[in-house]
Amino acid sequence: MDGIPVFETVEEAVGRTGATASMVIVPAPFASSAVIEAAEAGIRLIVCLTEGIPAQDEARFYNRLLEEHRAPG
């Protein structure tokens, strides 16, 4: 599409646009990876609209985000 940038990774999008927010709308098996990718790219606001994420997966990425947020530096 003309005029709408498309990026291979969230890191690339952040680097080229300065993005600070991400919306995750992917099938449940890919949600955890998408959320973690956004967080690792420096995104501070991540909205995940995926239904059916297994509770264990959701707890895993939630706890990982908390650990990274609490980590010094």
Beta strands, then each sheet from edge to edge (+ up, - down):
strand 1: 21-24
strand 2: 45-48
sheet 1: 1+ 2+
end
